Amino acid sequence: MKLKKSRTDKTCHTCKKDIRQGDQYGQKSKRMGESGMIAYDKTVKIWEPVYAKVPLCAGCAENGGRA
């Protein structure tokens, strides 16, 4: 995973370690919610999941985001 330099203080999503300004960190997309389909009154409602980028410290980024 490619690392970049942090411009602000962050917290690692996996191990909850602090990422200080100037430290190397990675980012990973995390899925928030689920996709699905529901029918109301013969109409179909479809929604897609939302993805958010979460920061990972250099150690967790080397492991692919796994704890």
Secondary structure as a PSIPRED ss2 file (coil, helix, strand):
# PSIPRED VFORMAT (PSIPRED V4.0)

   1 M C   1.000  0.000  0.000
   2 K C   1.000  0.000  0.000
   3 L C   1.000  0.000  0.000
   4 K E   0.000  0.000  1.000
   5 K E   0.000  0.000  1.000
   6 S C   1.000  0.000  0.000
   7 R C   1.000  0.000  0.000
   8 T C   1.000  0.000  0.000
   9 D C   1.000  0.000  0.000
  10 K E   0.000  0.000  1.000
  11 T E   0.000  0.000  1.000
  12 C C   1.000  0.000  0.000
  13 H C   1.000  0.000  0.000
  14 T C   1.000  0.000  0.000
  15 C C   1.000  0.000  0.000
  16 K C   1.000  0.000  0.000
  17 K C   1.000  0.000  0.000
  18 D E   0.000  0.000  1.000
  19 I E   0.000  0.000  1.000
  20 R C   1.000  0.000  0.000
  21 Q C   1.000  0.000  0.000
  22 G C   1.000  0.000  0.000
  23 D C   1.000  0.000  0.000
  24 Q E   0.000  0.000  1.000
  25 Y E   0.000  0.000  1.000
  26 G E   0.000  0.000  1.000
  27 Q E   0.000  0.000  1.000
  28 K E   0.000  0.000  1.000
  29 S E   0.000  0.000  1.000
  30 K E   0.000  0.000  1.000
  31 R E   0.000  0.000  1.000
  32 M E   0.000  0.000  1.000
  33 G C   1.000  0.000  0.000
  34 E C   1.000  0.000  0.000
  35 S C   1.000  0.000  0.000
  36 G E   0.000  0.000  1.000
  37 M E   0.000  0.000  1.000
  38 I E   0.000  0.000  1.000
  39 A E   0.000  0.000  1.000
  40 Y E   0.000  0.000  1.000
  41 D C   1.000  0.000  0.000
  42 K C   1.000  0.000  0.000
  43 T E   0.000  0.000  1.000
  44 V E   0.000  0.000  1.000
  45 K E   0.000  0.000  1.000
  46 I E   0.000  0.000  1.000
  47 W E   0.000  0.000  1.000
  48 E C   1.000  0.000  0.000
  49 P C   1.000  0.000  0.000
  50 V E   0.000  0.000  1.000
  51 Y E   0.000  0.000  1.000
  52 A E   0.000  0.000  1.000
  53 K E   0.000  0.000  1.000
  54 V E   0.000  0.000  1.000
  55 P E   0.000  0.000  1.000
  56 L E   0.000  0.000  1.000
  57 C E   0.000  0.000  1.000
  58 A H   0.000  1.000  0.000
  59 G H   0.000  1.000  0.000
  60 C H   0.000  1.000  0.000
  61 A H   0.000  1.000  0.000
  62 E H   0.000  1.000  0.000
  63 N C   1.000  0.000  0.000
  64 G C   1.000  0.000  0.000
  65 G C   1.000  0.000  0.000
  66 R C   1.000  0.000  0.000
  67 A C   1.000  0.000  0.000
